[in-house]
Amino acid sequence: MNYDFLYEVNAGVATLTFNRPEVLNALTFEVYAQFRDLLEELRYDDAVKVLVLTGQGRGFCSGGDVHDIIGQLLKRDVKGHLDFTRMTGAVVQAMRLLDKPIIAALNGTTAGAGAVIALASDLRIAVEGMKFAFLFTKVGLTGADMGAAYLLPRVVGQGRALELLLLGDAIEAATAERYGLVNRVVPPAELLPKAQEWASRLAHGPTLAISMTKRLVNNEWNMDLVSAIESEAQAQALLLMGEDHRIFYEAFKEKVEPKFSGR
């Protein structure tokens, strides 16, 4: 399929690169829809174990394109607007439901919808000096967009989340790391190598155990402690019978590195 972004798969790692650098990789209707559909396909693509997201040029993603999206939306009625906002939300929903790790390699400006896409990823690596902004209120829209009001307090806490969503101010990479919004800050030359290093580790690891971990972290957000402990007990009982756990045991006895099968 032809995409309006770059997409390649190598050794179990898929890399999606937003590719409109002249507008800091602003999103169009087509990019949203293609990204949503690709995420659905990845649920069933056994060749892909990990997804890396990044951008061309000076930006990761600056949000919706002012002319191609905002200008066009002003011509639509309420139903047309709701169709759009549900589509953008479906992107984040698909990211969280994908039982494969998603790593965001934030190469530059990460704003608006781009900030939420980064937030919905599982791991975030930022280049030094990049800026992060949930700028919805600055354009007269609610900061609660695409699941941001659900996800952000769970990542940085409610106080920080309200600061970022209400004020809409940009924060630099070092502040984002201090808030817990990004996992690592690295020099530009190290960004993609570090993202690919993490992706390779995950892709060649016990992928069933990794996918189960992501699923349980998602599921337990709305559980009480007793339900969460029981859910983990059942999941761990299954994994204890898994092939990868036996592979680990045999490798440990032989004093060699385990070669996991993902089963």
Residue pairs with C-beta under 8 A, 6 or more apart in sequence:
1 34
3 34
3 38
4 19
4 20
4 28
4 30
4 31
4 34
5 16
5 17
5 18
5 19
5 31
5 34
5 35
6 15
6 16
6 17
6 19
6 56
7 14
7 15
7 16
7 17
7 38
8 14
8 15
9 15
9 47
9 48
11 200
11 203
12 47
12 48
12 49
12 50
12 200
12 203
12 204
13 48
13 49
13 50
13 51
13 52
13 196
13 199
13 200
13 203
14 42
14 48
14 50
14 51
14 52
15 51
15 52
15 54
15 196
16 35
16 38
16 51
16 52
16 53
16 54
17 54
17 55
17 56
18 25
18 27
18 31
18 53
18 54
18 55
18 56
18 60
18 61
19 25
19 55
19 56
20 26
20 28
20 31
20 56
20 65
21 55
21 56
21 57
21 58
21 59
22 57
23 62
23 65
24 55
24 57
24 58
24 59
24 61
24 62
24 108
24 109
24 111
25 55
25 56
25 57
25 59
25 60
25 61
25 62
25 114
26 61
26 62
26 63
26 64
26 65
26 66
26 68
27 61
27 63
27 64
27 65
27 69
27 113
27 114
28 65
28 68
28 69
29 68
29 69
29 72
29 84
29 87
32 87
32 88
32 91
33 87
35 91
36 87
36 90
36 91
36 94
39 91
39 94
39 95
39 98
40 94
42 48
42 51
42 98
42 100
43 97
43 98
43 99
48 100
49 100
49 202
49 203
49 207
49 262
50 100
50 101
50 102
50 103
50 199
50 200
50 202
50 203
51 98
51 100
51 101
51 102
51 103
52 102
52 103
52 104
52 105
52 195
52 196
52 199
53 60
53 102
53 103
53 104
53 105
53 117
53 118
53 121
54 60
54 104
54 105
54 106
54 107
54 191
54 192
54 195
55 61
55 107
55 108
57 107
57 108
58 107
58 108
58 109
59 107
59 108
59 109
59 110
59 114
60 104
60 105
60 106
60 107
60 108
60 109
60 110
60 114
60 118
60 130
61 109
61 110
61 111
61 113
61 114
61 117
61 118
62 109
62 111
62 112
62 114
63 111
63 112
63 113
63 114
63 115
63 135
64 70
64 112
64 113
69 84
70 139
73 80
73 81
73 84
76 84
85 145
88 113
88 145
88 146
89 146
89 147
91 117
91 120
91 146
92 116
92 117
92 120
92 146
92 147
92 151
93 147
95 102
95 117
95 120
95 121
96 120
96 147
96 218
97 218
99 211
99 212
99 214
99 215
100 207
100 211
100 214
101 122
101 123
101 199
101 202
101 210
101 214
102 120
102 121
102 122
102 123
103 121
103 122
103 123
103 124
103 125
103 195
103 198
103 199
104 117
104 118
104 121
104 123
104 124
104 125
105 125
105 191
105 192
105 194
105 195
106 118
106 124
106 125
106 126
106 127
106 130
106 132
106 173
106 182
106 191
107 127
107 130
107 188
107 191
107 192
108 127
108 130
108 131
109 130
109 131
110 118
110 126
110 130
110 131
110 132
110 133
111 131
111 132
111 133
111 134
111 135
111 170
112 133
112 134
112 135
112 136
113 145
113 146
115 132
115 133
115 134
115 135
115 148
116 134
116 145
116 146
116 147
116 148
116 151
118 124
118 132
119 148
119 151
119 152
119 155
119 181
120 146
120 147
120 151
122 214
123 183
123 198
124 181
124 182
124 183
125 182
125 183
125 184
125 185
125 186
125 191
125 194
125 195
125 198
126 132
126 173
126 176
126 177
126 182
126 184
126 185
126 186
126 191
127 173
127 185
127 186
127 187
127 188
127 191
128 173
128 174
128 185
128 186
128 187
128 188
129 172
129 173
130 172
130 173
131 170
131 171
131 172
131 173
132 170
132 171
132 172
132 173
132 176
132 181
132 182
133 168
133 169
133 170
133 171
134 143
134 148
134 152
134 164
134 165
134 168
135 168
135 170
136 142
136 143
136 145
136 148
136 165
136 168
137 143
137 165
137 166
137 167
137 168
138 168
143 149
143 164
143 165
143 166
143 168
144 165
148 165
149 161
149 165
152 160
152 161
152 164
152 165
153 161
154 221
155 161
155 180
155 181
156 164
156 179
156 180
156 181
157 180
160 179
160 180
164 171
171 179
171 181
173 182
173 185
174 185
176 182
176 185
177 183
177 184
177 185
184 194
186 194
202 210
204 260
205 260
206 242
206 244
206 245
206 248
206 260
206 262
207 260
207 262
208 239
208 242
208 244
208 262
208 263
209 239
209 242
209 244
209 245
212 235
212 238
212 239
216 231
216 232
216 235
219 231
220 228
220 231
220 232
223 231
239 245
242 263
243 261
243 263
244 258
244 260
244 261
244 262
244 263
247 258
247 259
247 260
247 261
248 258
248 260
250 258
251 257
251 258
251 259
252 258
